[in-house]
Amino acid sequence: MADCSASMDFSGALQRLGEHDPSAAVAKAKEQLDFLDNVTLNIAVTGETGAGKSAFINAIRGLDDDEDMSAPTGITDTTNEVTVYTHPTKPNVKLWDLPGIGMPSLKADQYLKKVKFETYDLFIIVSSTRFKENDVFLAKEMKKKHKHFYFVRSKIDNDINSAARSKNFDEQQLLYTIREDCRRNLKEVGNPEVFLISSYDLGKYDFQNLVDTIELELSEQKRFALVQSLPVCSLAMLKKKKIIMENFIMVAAIASGMGGYLSIPFLSLAFEKSVLVAFFTGCHHAFGLNEKSIEKLSERVNKPVSQLKLPIKSPFTLALMDKIRLVPPIAPTCPVTDVENLLDMKLFVKRFQNASQAFKHTYTLLSQGLDDMVDDMTQILRVAGLD
């Protein structure tokens, strides 16, 4: 990953895009922005019936089990056919709830054909107890076809709550025992890592480790889609999102700031501004600053929403809140300004001496706006006790 200070250098930014001509760089930056917005990530969630697949799908989409867009959950099998669930704010991220391989009507050797195995970028194999013969069979087939797969031991919160009644309860020892028991049953696959997850509290246990591991095996574009789509369940996740958005700044600065300076025919002023609005709107949702995310955080940590709605210092956060009417008024630390006018005042009424100056000014604007939003969400997470 490139150093952000290096990205501030105009010639370095052109080099990273593989272009020497500024006009060609703007065209390429626009193309990359369009691609990033549309790159598709297909995540398949599979395992035996009753393992908690649907609850896991809901959790990583930031949804409760009883919401309209959520995957149905229950004590009986709820998935008879392959069902796709798009992410509520990132529709290019698709989660596929696959029928349980243990269903009597679906034999293991028919399973791969039935679920259209080649469709997916990666597989999450879920079990709520210990991994069994069918799970091992799936993993072996995925290995043969060079597909990435990850073992998730779900419902860890249930195990913890049950064992906590014991006088000699030791949470870390219990987690170690569960993990090792799972791995013993997966020796045929090559002693893989097992991630312990609670779908009702992703900030605990191994969820962050699971995301870090998946990231390493995805392309840069699909990694961007994954991290943007995940709920902010911890300070570590917020930092990860900041890093992924920092990589986006250089491309956005070239497309918007330089596009305005160079007066490229296919880039109107409206496009330049829309790039910046889209950037800050994306940060607003990805960082969990919208009302729905804060309400969910309130439920999770059992603190009133009013305690989490702290004074916001980012003018872009305030402007977006006002624009999309997602939250009630929050005590601002600066006047609330319409987001388009805010961008005009900070960028478009200025004229630049050259393309390098336009790029650096826009880059600084985006970086400062990003830092302010991260600072705002960091304070909210600290009040929530998640720092």
TORVO-595805 format. One record per residue (C-alpha): x, y negated, z negated. Coordinates in nm, 2 decimals, always signed. Layout:
{tormi {X, Y, Z}}
...
//
This chain:
{tormi {+0.00, +0.00, +0.00}}
{tormi {+0.14, -0.34, +0.10}}
{tormi {+0.23, -0.60, -0.16}}
{tormi {-0.04, -0.87, -0.16}}
{tormi {+0.23, -1.15, -0.16}}
{tormi {+0.37, -1.00, +0.16}}
{tormi {+0.02, -1.00, +0.31}}
{tormi {+0.01, -1.38, +0.25}}
{tormi {+0.29, -1.42, +0.51}}
{tormi {+0.13, -1.49, +0.85}}
{tormi {+0.39, -1.31, +1.06}}
{tormi {+0.37, -1.01, +0.82}}
{tormi {+0.00, -1.00, +0.86}}
{tormi {+0.03, -0.99, +1.24}}
{tormi {+0.29, -0.72, +1.21}}
{tormi {+0.06, -0.51, +0.99}}
{tormi {-0.20, -0.53, +1.26}}
{tormi {+0.06, -0.44, +1.53}}
{tormi {+0.01, -0.76, +1.72}}
{tormi {+0.23, -1.06, +1.81}}
{tormi {-0.04, -1.27, +1.98}}
{tormi {-0.27, -1.44, +1.72}}
{tormi {-0.57, -1.42, +1.96}}
{tormi {-0.52, -1.04, +2.00}}
{tormi {-0.48, -1.01, +1.62}}
{tormi {-0.82, -1.18, +1.56}}
{tormi {-0.98, -0.94, +1.81}}
{tormi {-0.82, -0.64, +1.64}}
{tormi {-0.92, -0.77, +1.29}}
{tormi {-1.28, -0.80, +1.40}}
{tormi {-1.27, -0.45, +1.54}}
{tormi {-1.13, -0.32, +1.22}}
{tormi {-1.40, -0.50, +1.01}}
{tormi {-1.67, -0.35, +1.23}}
{tormi {-1.52, +0.00, +1.19}}
{tormi {-1.48, -0.03, +0.81}}
{tormi {-1.85, -0.12, +0.78}}
{tormi {-1.95, +0.18, +0.98}}
{tormi {-1.71, +0.46, +0.91}}
{tormi {-1.91, +0.76, +0.79}}
{tormi {-1.81, +0.97, +0.49}}
{tormi {-2.00, +1.30, +0.45}}
{tormi {-1.97, +1.47, +0.11}}
{tormi {-2.13, +1.81, +0.06}}
{tormi {-2.23, +1.92, -0.29}}
{tormi {-2.27, +2.30, -0.32}}
{tormi {-2.27, +2.58, -0.58}}
{tormi {-2.51, +2.82, -0.73}}
{tormi {-2.87, +2.73, -0.82}}
{tormi {-2.92, +2.53, -1.13}}
{tormi {-2.56, +2.40, -1.15}}
{tormi {-2.66, +2.03, -1.16}}
{tormi {-2.58, +1.94, -0.79}}
{tormi {-2.87, +1.70, -0.76}}
{tormi {-2.79, +1.52, -1.09}}
{tormi {-2.43, +1.48, -0.97}}
{tormi {-2.54, +1.34, -0.63}}
{tormi {-2.76, +1.09, -0.81}}
{tormi {-2.48, +0.99, -1.05}}
{tormi {-2.22, +0.91, -0.78}}
{tormi {-2.49, +0.71, -0.59}}
{tormi {-2.55, +0.50, -0.91}}
{tormi {-2.91, +0.63, -0.94}}
{tormi {-3.11, +0.77, -1.23}}
{tormi {-3.29, +1.11, -1.17}}
{tormi {-3.63, +0.95, -1.17}}
{tormi {-3.57, +0.67, -0.92}}
{tormi {-3.74, +0.67, -0.58}}
{tormi {-3.43, +0.74, -0.38}}
{tormi {-3.29, +1.01, -0.61}}
{tormi {-3.24, +1.38, -0.54}}
{tormi {-3.50, +1.59, -0.73}}
{tormi {-3.37, +1.77, -1.03}}
{tormi {-3.52, +2.05, -1.24}}
{tormi {-3.46, +2.37, -1.43}}
{tormi {-3.56, +2.57, -1.12}}
{tormi {-3.40, +2.55, -0.78}}
{tormi {-3.50, +2.23, -0.61}}
{tormi {-3.29, +2.26, -0.29}}
{tormi {-3.41, +2.51, -0.02}}
{tormi {-3.27, +2.33, +0.28}}
{tormi {-2.98, +2.10, +0.35}}
{tormi {-3.09, +1.76, +0.24}}
{tormi {-2.90, +1.43, +0.31}}
{tormi {-2.91, +1.14, +0.07}}
{tormi {-2.77, +0.81, +0.19}}
{tormi {-2.60, +0.57, -0.05}}
{tormi {-2.85, +0.29, -0.15}}
{tormi {-2.61, +0.00, -0.06}}
{tormi {-2.35, +0.18, +0.16}}
{tormi {-2.56, +0.39, +0.41}}
{tormi {-2.24, +0.51, +0.59}}
{tormi {-2.17, +0.72, +0.28}}
{tormi {-2.39, +1.03, +0.29}}
{tormi {-2.42, +1.30, +0.03}}
{tormi {-2.55, +1.64, +0.13}}
{tormi {-2.73, +1.86, -0.12}}
{tormi {-2.68, +2.21, +0.00}}
{tormi {-2.90, +2.50, -0.10}}
{tormi {-2.76, +2.72, -0.37}}
{tormi {-2.55, +3.00, -0.24}}
{tormi {-2.70, +3.23, -0.51}}
{tormi {-3.05, +3.21, -0.36}}
{tormi {-3.19, +3.56, -0.29}}
{tormi {-3.30, +3.44, +0.06}}
{tormi {-2.95, +3.33, +0.16}}
{tormi {-2.67, +3.58, +0.17}}
{tormi {-2.31, +3.45, +0.12}}
{tormi {-2.20, +3.56, +0.46}}
{tormi {-2.48, +3.36, +0.62}}
{tormi {-2.43, +3.05, +0.42}}
{tormi {-2.16, +2.87, +0.62}}
{tormi {-2.36, +2.89, +0.94}}
{tormi {-2.68, +2.79, +0.76}}
{tormi {-2.54, +2.47, +0.61}}
{tormi {-2.34, +2.36, +0.93}}
{tormi {-2.01, +2.39, +0.76}}
{tormi {-1.81, +2.17, +1.00}}
{tormi {-2.03, +1.86, +0.94}}
{tormi {-1.87, +1.76, +0.61}}
{tormi {-1.55, +1.57, +0.52}}
{tormi {-1.52, +1.74, +0.18}}
{tormi {-1.70, +1.98, -0.05}}
{tormi {-1.77, +1.96, -0.42}}
{tormi {-1.84, +2.30, -0.57}}
{tormi {-2.04, +2.26, -0.89}}
{tormi {-2.10, +2.50, -1.17}}
{tormi {-2.26, +2.45, -1.51}}
{tormi {-2.11, +2.76, -1.67}}
{tormi {-1.82, +2.95, -1.52}}
{tormi {-1.73, +2.98, -1.15}}
{tormi {-1.84, +3.31, -1.00}}
{tormi {-1.79, +3.53, -0.70}}
{tormi {-1.99, +3.32, -0.46}}
{tormi {-1.79, +3.00, -0.55}}
{tormi {-1.47, +3.19, -0.49}}
{tormi {-1.60, +3.31, -0.15}}
{tormi {-1.69, +2.95, -0.05}}
{tormi {-1.35, +2.82, -0.15}}
{tormi {-1.16, +3.09, +0.04}}
{tormi {-1.36, +3.01, +0.35}}
{tormi {-1.29, +2.64, +0.32}}
{tormi {-0.93, +2.71, +0.28}}
{tormi {-0.93, +2.91, +0.60}}
{tormi {-1.09, +2.62, +0.78}}
{tormi {-0.86, +2.36, +0.62}}
{tormi {-1.14, +2.18, +0.45}}
{tormi {-1.09, +1.99, +0.13}}
{tormi {-1.28, +2.12, -0.17}}
{tormi {-1.30, +2.04, -0.54}}
{tormi {-1.43, +2.24, -0.84}}
{tormi {-1.66, +2.04, -1.07}}
{tormi {-1.77, +2.19, -1.40}}
{tormi {-2.09, +2.00, -1.48}}
{tormi {-2.30, +1.94, -1.79}}
{tormi {-2.00, +1.89, -2.02}}
{tormi {-2.21, +1.66, -2.24}}
{tormi {-2.44, +1.96, -2.32}}
{tormi {-2.14, +2.17, -2.42}}
{tormi {-2.00, +1.89, -2.64}}
{tormi {-2.34, +1.82, -2.81}}
{tormi {-2.39, +2.19, -2.88}}
{tormi {-2.04, +2.26, -3.02}}
{tormi {-2.04, +1.94, -3.23}}
{tormi {-2.27, +2.11, -3.48}}
{tormi {-1.97, +2.33, -3.58}}
{tormi {-1.77, +2.24, -3.89}}
{tormi {-1.44, +2.28, -3.71}}
{tormi {-1.54, +2.10, -3.39}}
{tormi {-1.25, +1.97, -3.19}}
{tormi {-1.36, +1.81, -2.86}}
{tormi {-1.02, +1.82, -2.69}}
{tormi {-0.97, +2.18, -2.78}}
{tormi {-1.32, +2.26, -2.64}}
{tormi {-1.25, +2.08, -2.32}}
{tormi {-0.92, +2.27, -2.28}}
{tormi {-1.09, +2.60, -2.34}}
{tormi {-1.37, +2.53, -2.09}}
{tormi {-1.11, +2.42, -1.83}}
{tormi {-0.89, +2.73, -1.87}}
{tormi {-1.19, +2.96, -1.87}}
{tormi {-1.29, +2.82, -1.53}}
{tormi {-0.94, +2.84, -1.39}}
{tormi {-0.91, +3.21, -1.49}}
{tormi {-1.22, +3.28, -1.28}}
{tormi {-1.06, +3.10, -0.98}}
{tormi {-0.72, +3.26, -0.97}}
{tormi {-0.80, +3.42, -0.63}}
{tormi {-0.82, +3.07, -0.49}}
{tormi {-0.47, +2.97, -0.61}}
{tormi {-0.53, +2.83, -0.96}}
{tormi {-0.70, +2.51, -0.85}}
{tormi {-0.77, +2.20, -1.07}}
{tormi {-1.11, +2.20, -1.23}}
{tormi {-1.28, +1.86, -1.31}}
{tormi {-1.50, +1.84, -1.62}}
{tormi {-1.79, +1.60, -1.55}}
{tormi {-2.10, +1.46, -1.72}}
{tormi {-2.33, +1.33, -1.46}}
{tormi {-2.49, +1.11, -1.73}}
{tormi {-2.17, +0.94, -1.83}}
{tormi {-1.92, +0.93, -1.54}}
{tormi {-1.68, +0.71, -1.75}}
{tormi {-1.59, +1.01, -1.96}}
{tormi {-1.39, +1.32, -1.90}}
{tormi {-1.25, +1.39, -1.55}}
{tormi {-1.45, +1.18, -1.31}}
{tormi {-1.18, +0.92, -1.25}}
{tormi {-0.93, +1.20, -1.20}}
{tormi {-1.16, +1.36, -0.94}}
{tormi {-1.19, +1.03, -0.75}}
{tormi {-0.81, +0.98, -0.76}}
{tormi {-0.75, +1.33, -0.62}}
{tormi {-1.01, +1.30, -0.34}}
{tormi {-0.86, +0.96, -0.24}}
{tormi {-0.52, +1.12, -0.18}}
{tormi {-0.67, +1.35, +0.08}}
{tormi {-0.88, +1.11, +0.27}}
{tormi {-0.79, +0.87, +0.55}}
{tormi {-0.76, +0.50, +0.46}}
{tormi {-1.09, +0.42, +0.62}}
{tormi {-1.28, +0.70, +0.45}}
{tormi {-1.11, +0.61, +0.12}}
{tormi {-1.24, +0.26, +0.15}}
{tormi {-1.59, +0.39, +0.20}}
{tormi {-1.57, +0.62, -0.10}}
{tormi {-1.43, +0.37, -0.35}}
{tormi {-1.67, +0.10, -0.24}}
{tormi {-1.97, +0.32, -0.29}}
{tormi {-1.89, +0.45, -0.65}}
{tormi {-2.05, +0.29, -0.96}}
{tormi {-1.83, +0.09, -1.19}}
{tormi {-1.82, +0.33, -1.49}}
{tormi {-1.49, +0.21, -1.64}}
{tormi {-1.22, -0.06, -1.62}}
{tormi {-1.01, +0.19, -1.43}}
{tormi {-1.27, +0.22, -1.16}}
{tormi {-1.30, -0.16, -1.14}}
{tormi {-0.93, -0.19, -1.09}}
{tormi {-0.94, +0.07, -0.82}}
{tormi {-1.21, -0.12, -0.64}}
{tormi {-1.01, -0.44, -0.66}}
{tormi {-0.71, -0.27, -0.50}}
{tormi {-0.92, -0.14, -0.21}}
{tormi {-1.08, -0.49, -0.16}}
{tormi {-0.74, -0.65, -0.16}}
{tormi {-0.64, -0.44, +0.14}}
{tormi {-0.95, -0.59, +0.31}}
{tormi {-0.85, -0.95, +0.25}}
{tormi {-0.58, -0.97, +0.51}}
{tormi {-0.81, -0.85, +0.79}}
{tormi {-1.09, -1.08, +0.68}}
{tormi {-0.86, -1.38, +0.66}}
{tormi {-0.73, -1.32, +1.02}}
{tormi {-1.08, -1.27, +1.16}}
{tormi {-1.24, -1.57, +0.99}}
{tormi {-0.97, -1.83, +0.92}}
{tormi {-0.76, -1.78, +1.23}}
{tormi {-1.07, -1.73, +1.44}}
{tormi {-1.19, -2.08, +1.34}}
{tormi {-0.85, -2.24, +1.42}}
{tormi {-0.80, -2.07, +1.75}}
{tormi {-1.16, -2.13, +1.88}}
{tormi {-1.18, -1.78, +2.03}}
{tormi {-1.49, -1.77, +2.26}}
{tormi {-1.66, -1.46, +2.10}}
{tormi {-1.61, -1.59, +1.75}}
{tormi {-1.86, -1.86, +1.65}}
{tormi {-1.85, -2.06, +1.33}}
{tormi {-2.14, -1.85, +1.22}}
{tormi {-1.93, -1.54, +1.26}}
{tormi {-1.64, -1.69, +1.06}}
{tormi {-1.87, -1.78, +0.78}}
{tormi {-2.05, -1.44, +0.79}}
{tormi {-1.72, -1.26, +0.74}}
{tormi {-1.66, -1.44, +0.42}}
{tormi {-2.02, -1.41, +0.30}}
{tormi {-2.01, -1.03, +0.37}}
{tormi {-1.68, -1.00, +0.18}}
{tormi {-1.81, -1.17, -0.13}}
{tormi {-2.15, -0.99, -0.11}}
{tormi {-1.96, -0.66, -0.08}}
{tormi {-1.75, -0.74, -0.39}}
{tormi {-2.07, -0.85, -0.58}}
{tormi {-2.23, -0.50, -0.52}}
{tormi {-1.91, -0.29, -0.54}}
{tormi {-1.81, -0.45, -0.88}}
{tormi {-2.16, -0.40, -1.03}}
{tormi {-2.24, -0.76, -1.08}}
{tormi {-2.60, -0.73, -0.95}}
{tormi {-2.89, -0.71, -1.18}}
{tormi {-2.97, -0.34, -1.13}}
{tormi {-2.61, -0.23, -1.21}}
{tormi {-2.60, -0.44, -1.52}}
{tormi {-2.94, -0.29, -1.64}}
{tormi {-2.80, +0.06, -1.59}}
{tormi {-2.49, -0.03, -1.78}}
{tormi {-2.71, -0.17, -2.06}}
{tormi {-2.89, +0.16, -2.08}}
{tormi {-2.57, +0.36, -2.07}}
{tormi {-2.40, +0.18, -2.36}}
{tormi {-2.72, +0.11, -2.55}}
{tormi {-2.67, -0.27, -2.56}}
{tormi {-2.93, -0.54, -2.46}}
{tormi {-2.90, -0.67, -2.11}}
{tormi {-2.88, -1.02, -2.26}}
{tormi {-2.54, -0.93, -2.42}}
{tormi {-2.39, -0.82, -2.09}}
{tormi {-2.50, -1.13, -1.89}}
{tormi {-2.21, -1.34, -1.99}}
{tormi {-2.13, -1.69, -1.86}}
{tormi {-2.00, -1.64, -1.50}}
{tormi {-1.70, -1.84, -1.39}}
{tormi {-1.68, -1.73, -1.02}}
{tormi {-1.86, -1.99, -0.81}}
{tormi {-1.91, -1.72, -0.54}}
{tormi {-2.08, -1.48, -0.79}}
{tormi {-2.32, -1.76, -0.90}}
{tormi {-2.39, -1.86, -0.54}}
{tormi {-2.47, -1.50, -0.44}}
{tormi {-2.69, -1.44, -0.74}}
{tormi {-2.88, -1.75, -0.65}}
{tormi {-2.90, -1.66, -0.28}}
{tormi {-3.02, -1.30, -0.32}}
{tormi {-3.23, -1.37, -0.64}}
{tormi {-3.11, -1.05, -0.81}}
{tormi {-3.07, -1.18, -1.16}}
{tormi {-3.24, -1.43, -1.39}}
{tormi {-3.05, -1.75, -1.45}}
{tormi {-2.72, -1.70, -1.63}}
{tormi {-2.53, -1.97, -1.82}}
{tormi {-2.29, -2.09, -1.55}}
{tormi {-1.95, -2.24, -1.62}}
{tormi {-1.97, -2.44, -1.30}}
{tormi {-2.26, -2.59, -1.09}}
{tormi {-2.45, -2.34, -0.87}}
{tormi {-2.39, -2.42, -0.51}}
{tormi {-2.54, -2.26, -0.20}}
{tormi {-2.29, -2.00, -0.08}}
{tormi {-2.28, -2.13, +0.28}}
{tormi {-2.22, -2.48, +0.16}}
{tormi {-1.96, -2.36, -0.09}}
{tormi {-1.77, -2.20, +0.20}}
{tormi {-1.80, -2.52, +0.41}}
{tormi {-1.66, -2.73, +0.13}}
{tormi {-1.37, -2.49, +0.06}}
{tormi {-1.28, -2.41, +0.42}}
{tormi {-1.47, -2.52, +0.72}}
{tormi {-1.45, -2.90, +0.67}}
{tormi {-1.08, -2.87, +0.67}}
{tormi {-0.88, -2.87, +0.99}}
{tormi {-0.55, -2.69, +1.00}}
{tormi {-0.22, -2.78, +1.17}}
{tormi {-0.17, -2.42, +1.29}}
{tormi {-0.29, -2.07, +1.28}}
{tormi {-0.05, -1.98, +0.99}}
{tormi {-0.20, -2.25, +0.78}}
{tormi {-0.55, -2.14, +0.86}}
{tormi {-0.47, -1.78, +0.77}}
{tormi {-0.30, -1.87, +0.44}}
{tormi {-0.58, -2.10, +0.33}}
{tormi {-0.84, -1.84, +0.40}}
{tormi {-0.64, -1.57, +0.23}}
{tormi {-0.60, -1.78, -0.08}}
{tormi {-0.98, -1.85, -0.08}}
{tormi {-1.06, -1.48, -0.06}}
{tormi {-0.80, -1.38, -0.32}}
{tormi {-0.92, -1.63, -0.57}}
{tormi {-1.28, -1.54, -0.52}}
{tormi {-1.19, -1.17, -0.56}}
{tormi {-0.99, -1.24, -0.88}}
{tormi {-1.28, -1.44, -1.03}}
{tormi {-1.53, -1.17, -0.97}}
{tormi {-1.30, -0.90, -1.12}}
{tormi {-1.25, -1.12, -1.42}}
{tormi {-1.62, -1.17, -1.47}}
{tormi {-1.69, -0.79, -1.45}}
{tormi {-1.39, -0.72, -1.67}}
{tormi {-1.55, -0.93, -1.95}}
{tormi {-1.88, -0.75, -1.90}}
{tormi {-1.71, -0.41, -1.94}}
{tormi {-1.53, -0.53, -2.25}}
{tormi {-1.85, -0.64, -2.41}}
{tormi {-2.00, -0.30, -2.31}}
{tormi {-1.71, -0.13, -2.49}}
{tormi {-1.57, +0.02, -2.17}}
{tormi {-1.22, -0.14, -2.16}}
//
